Amino acid sequence: MPSAWVTRRATSSGEPRYRVLFRVGGRESTSRYAGSFGTKREALARKAWVLGELAAMRVPDLTLLRKEPLRSPTLATAALRWRESRVDVSDGTRVVHQVALDRVLPLLGDRRVDEIGVDDVKMLVVELARAGRKRETIRKSVKYLATVLDDAGVQPNPARDRRVRLPHEEPVELEPPATEHVETVVRLLPRAYRLPLLWLDWSGARLGSVGTLRVGDYDEQRRRVRLRAATTKTRAALWVDLPDPLAEAIEATLPPREDRDTTAPLFPVATPDGLRTAIARACRAAGIPTFSPHDLRHRRISLLHRQGRTWAEIGRFVGQRKLSITADTYTHVLTDGREIDLAELLDSVAR
């Protein structure tokens, strides 16, 4: 049956706004916008008028009341406003938001937010699946679409409807690279990428650390590297102790102590994207299965598991928060169990 209601939301300035919405039919019909007010009293007055129109079997014509724009913003505009308002997140998270929404906006960006329905979101999932997007990728896009619609005051939110389902996807079995494959790739990599790869293999750190580590993060006396809280996914600082051969190789790249710029990159020249590309090229050149920098993280965790470390120790070492997920994921992941002979490898590539 027809209905009208008032919702409350806070603006970017912190002041509340009261929105009046209504339906001309039952819950299956689309909710419509009937105005936004600075006080609840005004909103209730508008709601009463809307209910009167509906009782008289008329669709409320808001153009007869005010000259204010009645149309809600497009999804593209609402997404931009939401992203600009997220001053509470890091630059890396901002990139995640942008990438996820960039998959949505080509399909729904020109639609008004209050015109987007469950069928539109279901269509979005289908189109992304047809384009070959993975389940987790689609999930992120739907998640941030829902967040933008929440911010725009769309209720009920079609992106949170139970009828929106993600595509089925078989779980991918992790296959960390074998030790001999990693050693082969190191020998084929350009010099600027060798130490970053060995750092990832030893630390199990995420690829982004290659670009965020600074000279000031290296503790030469204790031969360890600091992953600052602002640069980790868990927002927890972490120290990684280095084996002597790797520490000596890193120290050999540093200028004299009195000339060091602590804000300079610890791995100069190397970039995360460049490392990923260089590894893929080396794998093809050697005729071995292609692996990614993140696969080195899987390899480190599985090696620690084989060495008998507890899940709590492994979680602290690699900076994972949910130990249950770590255990479920890596209990059955096996590698050859051999660590890289860093001293021999670094000596061979230095010749």
Buried (B, 14 or more C-beta within 10 A) or exposed (E): EBBBBBBEBEEEEEEEBBBBBBBBEEEEEEBBBBBBBEEEEBBBBBBEBBBEBBEEEEEBEBEEEEEEEBEBBBBBBBBBBBBEEEEEEEEEEBEEBEEBBEBBBEBBBEBBBBBBBBEBBBEBBEBBBEEEBBBEBBBBBBEBBBBBBBBBBBBEBBBBBEEBEBBEEEEEEBBBBBBEBBBBBBEBBEEBBBBBBBBBBBBBBBBBBBBBBBBBBBBEEEBBBBBBEEBBEBEEEBEBEBBEBBBBBBEEEBEEEEEBEEEEBBBEEBBBEBBBEBBBBBBEEBEBEBBBBEBBBBBBBBBBBBEEBEBEEBBBBBBBEEBEEBBEBBEEBEBBEEEBEBBEBBEEBEE
